[in-house]
Structure formats: structure tokens, C-alpha cells
Amino acid sequence: MLSAELLAAEEIHIWQATLDVGEEQARRWSQLLSEDERERAARFRFDVHRIRYIAGRAQLRMLLAGYLDASPTELVFSYGPNDKPSLAAPAPFFNLSHSEALALYAVTRDAEVGVDVELYDAAFPSRGIPERFFAPDEVRALRALPEDRQPRGFLELWTRKEAFIKARGDGLSLALDSFSVTLGQDRPSLVRTGWSQDEPGQWTLLDLSDKDGEFIAAVAAKTKEWRVVRYRVATFQSN
């Protein structure tokens, strides 16, 4: 278990972890889960997906327990209308995302937060998908890029939009073309929503993409500014 973590106002902590932990580790970590989490794990058809689910939930519990100075098994999650998990106050806000074996966790003290990550694939078939789902201004910005840059640009837009939706807890109920985000790694932002002129100014987006280009990621929170961003690779004891 991690030692107790301090989380100051206007801070966001980003944790990176692996979900490929092996059968024996998953068996031990499954003891940290609630009964409903273990039941869900058992429903996965393939072992790799079951192990990754257990690892994702167990590491989330250990991570949050470190902030609360509690036992991972004591944490009781509640779920919003679109299944966004939360803990009762004064617990921190948090969100998680994974792509294959890579997981990112975002934790804040004072603001709703969402995170999304996608492994980069230069061969991703993005042709036609933006035109169908993204806002017109996003499509124009994406198609203005050189063709070999467009797969990465697509994932930049996708992860930023998903992070915003997850922070709001909207799930699939919020149409992707009803709001716009900027493209490019310099200070991404929410620039428009179809329901409020004021909401874009209430949110901050950050690009978390790997500098080596292995994954594209973004985080969004309902705050005007973050004072500190901490990014760490999570390591957990096997017991």
C-alpha cells in the first residue's frame, strides 16, 4: 500500500500503472475488491481482460487509500447515472482510464476530473469517423494537418473530448459534436459548448501524451487553473 498522500488545493495528481500483473498477483489483489467487483471480474470471458480489470480496480483502491490513510477494502464506491464512480466527501475526486495494459489515474481535491488514454496507432482508421462524430470546427482543424499527422490529431481530439465527458459524468448521453476542443499540444482548451457560453471558461484541459509517442492522453477538470501537476508511475507492493 502507498503511504498517505497529500493533495493540496488546485493540484492534480496523475498516476500511471500497468494492468498486466499476472495471474498470481491478480488472485491476491482480488481480495481487495468488493463482492460486486469480484462478480464483475468473473464475468470476463478471457483471462487477460479479467486480470486487467482486477488490477485496475485494486490499484485504484490502493491509490485512494493512500490519500485517505485507510484500508483499500474499506472504500465504498457509489456510481452516477452513467456509472462514474465516486467516494463520499471528504474523499478526493478521481477518474481512471486504460488502453490495453496501460492505466492512468487522475486525482484532485476540489474539482470534478476526467482522464482518457489511447495507445497510439499510426494505422488507426480515422477516415470518416471525425466527419460523423466531431464538431465541424474540429474536423476542419484535423483535416488541415498533413495526412501522416492526422491519426495522432484524431486521438488528441478524441481523448480531450472523452476526458471532458467523463469529468461531467455524461457518458454516451452527450453528443461529441455538441462541444469543441482545440487541437495541438500547446494549452488545449474547451472552446465551445452547445448549451452554455459560460461553461468553456470553467474548465481546464491538459495534454498528458507520452513524449516518446507511445500513447495519447488528456485530463479535464472543472477548474480555471491548476497550480501543480504531479505525474508518477505507481508501484504497489504485492501483498
HELIX and SHEET records of a PDB file:
HELIX    1   1 GLU A   23  TRP A   29  1                                   7    
HELIX    2   2 SER A   30  LEU A   32  5                                   3    
HELIX    3   3 GLU A   35  ALA A   42  1                                   8    
HELIX    4   4 ASP A   47  LEU A   68  1                                  22    
HELIX    5   5 PRO A   72  GLU A   74  5                                   3    
HELIX    6   6 ILE A  129  PHE A  133  1                                   5    
HELIX    7   7 PRO A  136  ARG A  143  1                                   8    
HELIX    8   8 GLU A  147  ARG A  149  5                                   3    
HELIX    9   9 GLN A  150  ARG A  168  1                                  19    
HELIX   10  10 GLY A  171  SER A  173  5                                   3    
HELIX   11  11 LEU A  176  SER A  178  5                                   3    
HELIX   12  12 GLU A  199  GLN A  202  5                                   4    
SHEET    1   A 4 PHE A  93  SER A  99  0                                        
SHEET    2   A 4 LEU A 102  THR A 108 -1                                        
SHEET    3   A 4 GLU A  11  THR A  18 -1                                        
SHEET    4   A 4 VAL A 228  VAL A 233  1                                        
SHEET    1   B 2 SER A  78  TYR A  79  0                                        
SHEET    2   B 2 PRO A  85  SER A  86 -1                                        
SHEET    1   C 3 VAL A 113  LEU A 119  0                                        
SHEET    2   C 3 PHE A 215  ALA A 221 -1                                        
SHEET    3   C 3 THR A 204  ASP A 207 -1                                        
SHEET    1   D 2 PHE A 179  VAL A 181  0                                        
SHEET    2   D 2 LEU A 190  THR A 193 -1                                        
END                                                                             
